[in-house]
Amino acid sequence: MTQPNFAHMTDTELRAYVLQNLNNSEVFHAYVDCLHAANPNPQPMSIEEAKAELERRVNQGQR
């Protein structure tokens, strides 16, 4: 079985494919490469920033 061309998939399609193929390390690495390409210089969050972001996301879901 041949795999799709990950480079031609959207982020959403690739994420869905990863979730459907959890044991496929090639798919996982393609997804991580995609995430890294989108944000090559990620900045770590402080604990306070992470808590605020989590609270924001929880509150969005309650609407």
Backbone atoms as SQL, in Angstrom:
CREATE TABLE atoms (id INTEGER PRIMARY KEY, chain TEXT, resi INTEGER, resn TEXT, atom TEXT, x REAL, y REAL, z REAL);
INSERT INTO atoms VALUES
  (1, 'A', 1, 'MET', 'N', 0.854, -1.185, 0.000),
  (2, 'A', 1, 'MET', 'CA', 0.000, 0.000, 0.000),
  (3, 'A', 1, 'MET', 'C', 0.894, 1.240, 0.000),
  (4, 'A', 2, 'THR', 'N', 0.666, 2.125, -0.940),
  (5, 'A', 2, 'THR', 'CA', 1.465, 3.337, -1.014),
  (6, 'A', 2, 'THR', 'C', 0.826, 4.427, -0.157),
  (7, 'A', 3, 'GLN', 'N', 1.682, 5.262, 0.394),
  (8, 'A', 3, 'GLN', 'CA', 1.205, 6.352, 1.228),
  (9, 'A', 3, 'GLN', 'C', 1.020, 7.594, 0.372),
  (10, 'A', 4, 'PRO', 'N', 0.118, 8.471, 0.795),
  (11, 'A', 4, 'PRO', 'CA', -0.065, 9.721, 0.055),
  (12, 'A', 4, 'PRO', 'C', 1.178, 10.601, 0.168),
  (13, 'A', 5, 'ASN', 'N', 1.257, 11.575, -0.692),
  (14, 'A', 5, 'ASN', 'CA', 2.358, 12.537, -0.653),
  (15, 'A', 5, 'ASN', 'C', 2.047, 13.542, 0.456),
  (16, 'A', 6, 'PHE', 'N', 2.774, 13.425, 1.556),
  (17, 'A', 6, 'PHE', 'CA', 2.498, 14.273, 2.715),
  (18, 'A', 6, 'PHE', 'C', 2.718, 15.747, 2.418),
  (19, 'A', 7, 'ALA', 'N', 3.623, 16.055, 1.518),
  (20, 'A', 7, 'ALA', 'CA', 3.921, 17.451, 1.185),
  (21, 'A', 7, 'ALA', 'C', 2.748, 18.138, 0.513),
  (22, 'A', 8, 'HIS', 'N', 1.859, 17.362, -0.092),
  (23, 'A', 8, 'HIS', 'CA', 0.715, 17.950, -0.785),
  (24, 'A', 8, 'HIS', 'C', -0.550, 17.965, 0.069),
  (25, 'A', 9, 'MET', 'N', -0.439, 17.517, 1.312),
  (26, 'A', 9, 'MET', 'CA', -1.591, 17.516, 2.211),
  (27, 'A', 9, 'MET', 'C', -1.633, 18.828, 2.989),
  (28, 'A', 10, 'THR', 'N', -2.836, 19.267, 3.313),
  (29, 'A', 10, 'THR', 'CA', -2.969, 20.435, 4.183),
  (30, 'A', 10, 'THR', 'C', -2.604, 20.010, 5.603),
  (31, 'A', 11, 'ASP', 'N', -2.387, 20.972, 6.482),
  (32, 'A', 11, 'ASP', 'CA', -2.079, 20.662, 7.883),
  (33, 'A', 11, 'ASP', 'C', -3.190, 19.815, 8.504),
  (34, 'A', 12, 'THR', 'N', -4.434, 20.167, 8.209),
  (35, 'A', 12, 'THR', 'CA', -5.575, 19.443, 8.760),
  (36, 'A', 12, 'THR', 'C', -5.623, 18.017, 8.239),
  (37, 'A', 13, 'GLU', 'N', -5.397, 17.837, 6.945),
  (38, 'A', 13, 'GLU', 'CA', -5.388, 16.497, 6.359),
  (39, 'A', 13, 'GLU', 'C', -4.261, 15.650, 6.947),
  (40, 'A', 14, 'LEU', 'N', -3.090, 16.252, 7.085),
  (41, 'A', 14, 'LEU', 'CA', -1.944, 15.526, 7.610),
  (42, 'A', 14, 'LEU', 'C', -2.176, 15.133, 9.065),
  (43, 'A', 15, 'ARG', 'N', -2.739, 16.035, 9.845),
  (44, 'A', 15, 'ARG', 'CA', -3.031, 15.725, 11.251),
  (45, 'A', 15, 'ARG', 'C', -4.026, 14.577, 11.343),
  (46, 'A', 16, 'ALA', 'N', -5.070, 14.613, 10.525),
  (47, 'A', 16, 'ALA', 'CA', -6.061, 13.531, 10.516),
  (48, 'A', 16, 'ALA', 'C', -5.415, 12.209, 10.113),
  (49, 'A', 17, 'TYR', 'N', -4.530, 12.248, 9.134),
  (50, 'A', 17, 'TYR', 'CA', -3.849, 11.044, 8.688),
  (51, 'A', 17, 'TYR', 'C', -2.955, 10.489, 9.788),
  (52, 'A', 18, 'VAL', 'N', -2.277, 11.375, 10.521),
  (53, 'A', 18, 'VAL', 'CA', -1.445, 10.936, 11.651),
  (54, 'A', 18, 'VAL', 'C', -2.315, 10.235, 12.691),
  (55, 'A', 19, 'LEU', 'N', -3.452, 10.814, 13.026),
  (56, 'A', 19, 'LEU', 'CA', -4.331, 10.237, 14.041),
  (57, 'A', 19, 'LEU', 'C', -4.893, 8.889, 13.606),
  (58, 'A', 20, 'GLN', 'N', -5.039, 8.677, 12.305),
  (59, 'A', 20, 'GLN', 'CA', -5.537, 7.404, 11.787),
  (60, 'A', 20, 'GLN', 'C', -4.425, 6.373, 11.647),
  (61, 'A', 21, 'ASN', 'N', -3.168, 6.805, 11.703),
  (62, 'A', 21, 'ASN', 'CA', -2.019, 5.923, 11.499),
  (63, 'A', 21, 'ASN', 'C', -0.994, 6.132, 12.609),
  (64, 'A', 22, 'LEU', 'N', -1.414, 5.928, 13.835),
  (65, 'A', 22, 'LEU', 'CA', -0.580, 6.244, 14.997),
  (66, 'A', 22, 'LEU', 'C', 0.713, 5.432, 15.059),
  (67, 'A', 23, 'ASN', 'N', 0.762, 4.273, 14.455),
  (68, 'A', 23, 'ASN', 'CA', 1.960, 3.438, 14.511),
  (69, 'A', 23, 'ASN', 'C', 2.920, 3.690, 13.358),
  (70, 'A', 24, 'ASN', 'N', 2.614, 4.661, 12.507),
  (71, 'A', 24, 'ASN', 'CA', 3.451, 4.937, 11.345),
  (72, 'A', 24, 'ASN', 'C', 4.379, 6.109, 11.672),
  (73, 'A', 25, 'SER', 'N', 5.642, 5.794, 11.945),
  (74, 'A', 25, 'SER', 'CA', 6.583, 6.839, 12.339),
  (75, 'A', 25, 'SER', 'C', 6.898, 7.796, 11.193),
  (76, 'A', 26, 'GLU', 'N', 6.821, 7.334, 9.950),
  (77, 'A', 26, 'GLU', 'CA', 7.079, 8.223, 8.811),
  (78, 'A', 26, 'GLU', 'C', 6.037, 9.335, 8.738),
  (79, 'A', 27, 'VAL', 'N', 4.801, 8.985, 8.990),
  (80, 'A', 27, 'VAL', 'CA', 3.720, 9.978, 8.990),
  (81, 'A', 27, 'VAL', 'C', 3.930, 10.971, 10.131),
  (82, 'A', 28, 'PHE', 'N', 4.284, 10.457, 11.300),
  (83, 'A', 28, 'PHE', 'CA', 4.515, 11.320, 12.455),
  (84, 'A', 28, 'PHE', 'C', 5.644, 12.305, 12.180),
  (85, 'A', 29, 'HIS', 'N', 6.743, 11.820, 11.613),
  (86, 'A', 29, 'HIS', 'CA', 7.880, 12.696, 11.326),
  (87, 'A', 29, 'HIS', 'C', 7.520, 13.741, 10.272),
  (88, 'A', 30, 'ALA', 'N', 6.710, 13.371, 9.303),
  (89, 'A', 30, 'ALA', 'CA', 6.263, 14.337, 8.291),
  (90, 'A', 30, 'ALA', 'C', 5.431, 15.437, 8.952),
  (91, 'A', 31, 'TYR', 'N', 4.590, 15.054, 9.910),
  (92, 'A', 31, 'TYR', 'CA', 3.759, 16.032, 10.605),
  (93, 'A', 31, 'TYR', 'C', 4.611, 16.967, 11.463),
  (94, 'A', 32, 'VAL', 'N', 5.574, 16.416, 12.175),
  (95, 'A', 32, 'VAL', 'CA', 6.459, 17.244, 13.006),
  (96, 'A', 32, 'VAL', 'C', 7.268, 18.188, 12.119),
  (97, 'A', 33, 'ASP', 'N', 7.740, 17.706, 10.978),
  (98, 'A', 33, 'ASP', 'CA', 8.455, 18.568, 10.036),
  (99, 'A', 33, 'ASP', 'C', 7.572, 19.711, 9.560),
  (100, 'A', 34, 'CYS', 'N', 6.298, 19.409, 9.317),
  (101, 'A', 34, 'CYS', 'CA', 5.335, 20.429, 8.889),
  (102, 'A', 34, 'CYS', 'C', 5.146, 21.476, 9.988),
  (103, 'A', 35, 'LEU', 'N', 5.005, 21.026, 11.223),
  (104, 'A', 35, 'LEU', 'CA', 4.854, 21.956, 12.348),
  (105, 'A', 35, 'LEU', 'C', 6.088, 22.824, 12.507),
  (106, 'A', 36, 'HIS', 'N', 7.253, 22.215, 12.369),
  (107, 'A', 36, 'HIS', 'CA', 8.501, 22.969, 12.509),
  (108, 'A', 36, 'HIS', 'C', 8.648, 24.001, 11.385),
  (109, 'A', 37, 'ALA', 'N', 8.246, 23.637, 10.172),
  (110, 'A', 37, 'ALA', 'CA', 8.328, 24.570, 9.045),
  (111, 'A', 37, 'ALA', 'C', 7.409, 25.768, 9.270),
  (112, 'A', 38, 'ALA', 'N', 6.265, 25.532, 9.908),
  (113, 'A', 38, 'ALA', 'CA', 5.314, 26.612, 10.173),
  (114, 'A', 38, 'ALA', 'C', 5.815, 27.559, 11.257),
  (115, 'A', 39, 'ASN', 'N', 6.650, 27.051, 12.170),
  (116, 'A', 39, 'ASN', 'CA', 7.168, 27.857, 13.272),
  (117, 'A', 39, 'ASN', 'C', 8.594, 27.397, 13.589),
  (118, 'A', 40, 'PRO', 'N', 9.577, 27.836, 12.799),
  (119, 'A', 40, 'PRO', 'CA', 10.939, 27.331, 12.965),
  (120, 'A', 40, 'PRO', 'C', 11.650, 27.776, 14.244),
  (121, 'A', 41, 'ASN', 'N', 11.150, 28.803, 14.905),
  (122, 'A', 41, 'ASN', 'CA', 11.785, 29.300, 16.123),
  (123, 'A', 41, 'ASN', 'C', 10.774, 29.382, 17.264),
  (124, 'A', 42, 'PRO', 'N', 10.255, 28.239, 17.702),
  (125, 'A', 42, 'PRO', 'CA', 9.241, 28.279, 18.758),
  (126, 'A', 42, 'PRO', 'C', 9.825, 28.790, 20.066),
  (127, 'A', 43, 'GLN', 'N', 9.020, 29.501, 20.807),
  (128, 'A', 43, 'GLN', 'CA', 9.432, 30.030, 22.100),
  (129, 'A', 43, 'GLN', 'C', 8.668, 29.273, 23.182),
  (130, 'A', 44, 'PRO', 'N', 9.366, 28.752, 24.170),
  (131, 'A', 44, 'PRO', 'CA', 8.672, 28.028, 25.234),
  (132, 'A', 44, 'PRO', 'C', 7.787, 28.974, 26.041),
  (133, 'A', 45, 'MET', 'N', 6.684, 28.435, 26.540),
  (134, 'A', 45, 'MET', 'CA', 5.772, 29.208, 27.379),
  (135, 'A', 45, 'MET', 'C', 6.194, 29.094, 28.829),
  (136, 'A', 46, 'SER', 'N', 5.938, 30.143, 29.563),
  (137, 'A', 46, 'SER', 'CA', 6.111, 30.051, 31.014),
  (138, 'A', 46, 'SER', 'C', 4.891, 29.303, 31.558),
  (139, 'A', 47, 'ILE', 'N', 4.968, 28.878, 32.804),
  (140, 'A', 47, 'ILE', 'CA', 3.842, 28.206, 33.444),
  (141, 'A', 47, 'ILE', 'C', 2.621, 29.117, 33.446),
  (142, 'A', 48, 'GLU', 'N', 2.837, 30.393, 33.723),
  (143, 'A', 48, 'GLU', 'CA', 1.730, 31.342, 33.773),
  (144, 'A', 48, 'GLU', 'C', 1.081, 31.492, 32.391),
  (145, 'A', 49, 'GLU', 'N', 1.897, 31.563, 31.337),
  (146, 'A', 49, 'GLU', 'CA', 1.363, 31.679, 29.981),
  (147, 'A', 49, 'GLU', 'C', 0.586, 30.422, 29.600),
  (148, 'A', 50, 'ALA', 'N', 1.094, 29.259, 29.979),
  (149, 'A', 50, 'ALA', 'CA', 0.410, 28.003, 29.673),
  (150, 'A', 50, 'ALA', 'C', -0.938, 27.933, 30.390),
  (151, 'A', 51, 'LYS', 'N', -0.974, 28.343, 31.644),
  (152, 'A', 51, 'LYS', 'CA', -2.236, 28.353, 32.400),
  (153, 'A', 51, 'LYS', 'C', -3.237, 29.306, 31.760),
  (154, 'A', 52, 'ALA', 'N', -2.781, 30.497, 31.373),
  (155, 'A', 52, 'ALA', 'CA', -3.672, 31.476, 30.750),
  (156, 'A', 52, 'ALA', 'C', -4.199, 30.943, 29.413),
  (157, 'A', 53, 'GLU', 'N', -3.354, 30.293, 28.634),
  (158, 'A', 53, 'GLU', 'CA', -3.781, 29.740, 27.346),
  (159, 'A', 53, 'GLU', 'C', -4.778, 28.611, 27.551),
  (160, 'A', 54, 'LEU', 'N', -4.534, 27.748, 28.507),
  (161, 'A', 54, 'LEU', 'CA', -5.464, 26.668, 28.807),
  (162, 'A', 54, 'LEU', 'C', -6.812, 27.222, 29.250),
  (163, 'A', 55, 'GLU', 'N', -6.784, 28.219, 30.106),
  (164, 'A', 55, 'GLU', 'CA', -8.027, 28.842, 30.574),
  (165, 'A', 55, 'GLU', 'C', -8.781, 29.479, 29.410),
  (166, 'A', 56, 'ARG', 'N', -8.060, 30.143, 28.515),
  (167, 'A', 56, 'ARG', 'CA', -8.696, 30.767, 27.350),
  (168, 'A', 56, 'ARG', 'C', -9.377, 29.713, 26.487),
  (169, 'A', 57, 'ARG', 'N', -8.696, 28.595, 26.257),
  (170, 'A', 57, 'ARG', 'CA', -9.260, 27.540, 25.414),
  (171, 'A', 57, 'ARG', 'C', -10.461, 26.871, 26.063),
  (172, 'A', 58, 'VAL', 'N', -10.396, 26.668, 27.367),
  (173, 'A', 58, 'VAL', 'CA', -11.531, 26.070, 28.088),
  (174, 'A', 58, 'VAL', 'C', -12.725, 27.002, 28.011),
  (175, 'A', 59, 'ASN', 'N', -12.498, 28.291, 28.220),
  (176, 'A', 59, 'ASN', 'CA', -13.585, 29.264, 28.185),
  (177, 'A', 59, 'ASN', 'C', -14.202, 29.381, 26.802),
  (178, 'A', 60, 'GLN', 'N', -13.386, 29.234, 25.757),
  (179, 'A', 60, 'GLN', 'CA', -13.928, 29.266, 24.392),
  (180, 'A', 60, 'GLN', 'C', -14.891, 28.114, 24.163),
  (181, 'A', 61, 'GLY', 'N', -14.603, 26.967, 24.726),
  (182, 'A', 61, 'GLY', 'CA', -15.441, 25.794, 24.546),
  (183, 'A', 61, 'GLY', 'C', -16.754, 25.866, 25.288),
  (184, 'A', 62, 'GLN', 'N', -16.884, 26.801, 26.237),
  (185, 'A', 62, 'GLN', 'CA', -18.093, 26.898, 27.040),
  (186, 'A', 62, 'GLN', 'C', -19.146, 27.813, 26.405),
  (187, 'A', 63, 'ARG', 'N', -18.816, 28.430, 25.308),
  (188, 'A', 63, 'ARG', 'CA', -19.775, 29.363, 24.677),
  (189, 'A', 63, 'ARG', 'C', -20.817, 28.633, 23.912);
